[in-house]
Structures are given as C-alpha cells and as structure tokens.
C-alpha cells in the first residue's frame, strides 16, 4: 500500500506511483532511488527459494536495517530478502504507518484459517501489476527476531496478507503465480511493455 494503509482496495505494495496523493519531489526521488535497488521481475533470484539464516550477527542486523529503509523509501509495506538479492529467509514489514518495522527471520507459517479473502495486491518487484489474490484471513507464524530470539505472530487482515505475500517471495512464489489466469495474462502484457517479461 502506498499512502493510506486503511484502504484495502489499494495494492499491497506501492509499485507504480499510483497513490491518490501527489508525492513531493523529495519523496519521489527517494522512492525512485529505492526502487532501483529492488530486484525486478525477470531476475532468477525472485523464483528461487531462500535459505535459512543461521548467523544472527551484525551483518544480518545491517541487512535488515537496509531492507527496512528501502521498504519505507519505496513506499512499500513489506519486503523479502529475495527482493534485495539476498537468498536468505528474512523479511520486514510495517502495516501501520506510524509503527515500527517488524522483522521475521526464518518465518514458518504454522497455521492459516479456512476463512479467506480476495484483495488486490501489487509488488515492488512487479511494476504496474495489480492482481486479485485469495489468501487466508488469519495466520500464525513462528520465526526469529534480529537477535535470534523466537517470536510467535498471530496476525489477521492486512498484516496476515503482508506476511503471506513476503513468505511467498522467500519460497520463490510471485503474485503472478497466484493470480487468476486472465489477470496473469494482462499483467504479463504490462510487463512486456516495460521490457521486463
């Protein structure tokens, strides 16, 4: 989502400058610089399964800090290791604009509800693509924090969706893989126009 996290009809990640409000030049420049550092569709790292993290050291902390900054500057609400060229099972997200960046290392979806919801999602790695994705409404995730301590997250609604979207990235799954066939065709056409497909 771009600027208003309370409206689920907006894409999950701000990916093409679609926010309803115009961005000031400084925000726009920061966003464009961040997007240049995010891996784009067509790079094989996005279709690769990330590997578990075993070293919870300063380097990992620096990587997570950088991911949080890139996500914020790009006006996204989630970012996975693959999207910055790291084949490591780590992700950051923030669904509340004023809240702290959340970190999940080695996340494992332990449980998901049978109750689902279809919402439009976008992706920082797939510019101009917006597709309807059906996902469980509630999830429970076991992971580690940046220091290696175990955390258990029970999430619903947008937070659950963001976590599932980013865990998909860690498994090499893109929103195109989950999109309805007609929307996938349309998305591929848009990506070809950008010379990404």
C-alpha positions, 0 to 999 in steps of 0.5 A: 500500500502506498499512502493510506494503509486503511484502504484495502482496495489499494495494492499491497505494495506501492509499485507504480506511483499510483497513490491518490496523493501527489508525492513531493519531489523529495519523496519521489526521488527517494522512492525512485532511488529505492526502487532501483535497488529492488530486484525486478521481475525477470531476475532468477533470484525472485523464483528461487527459494531462500535459505535459512539464516543461521548467523544472527550477527551484525551483518544480518542486523545491517541487512535488515536495517537496509531492507527496512529503509528501502521498504519505507523509501519505496513506499512499500509495506513489506519486503523479502530478502529475495527482493534485495538479492539476498537468498536468505529467509528474512523479511520486514514489514510495517502495516501501520504507518506510524509503527515500527518495522517488524522483522521475521527471520526464518518465518514458518507459517504454522497455521492459516484459517479456512476463512479467506479473502480476495484483495488486490495486491501489487509488488515492488518487484512487479511494476504496474501489476495489480492482481486479485489474490485469495489468501487466508484471513488469519495466520500464525507464524513462528520465526526469529527476531534480529537477535535470534530470539523466537517470536510467535505472530498471530496476525489477521487482515492486512498484516496476515496478507503482508506476511503471506505475500513476503513468505511467498517471495522467500519460497520463490512464489510471485503474485503472478503465480497466484493470480487468476489466469486472465489477470496473469495474462494482462499483467504479463502484457504490462510487463512486456511493455516495460521490457521486463517479461 
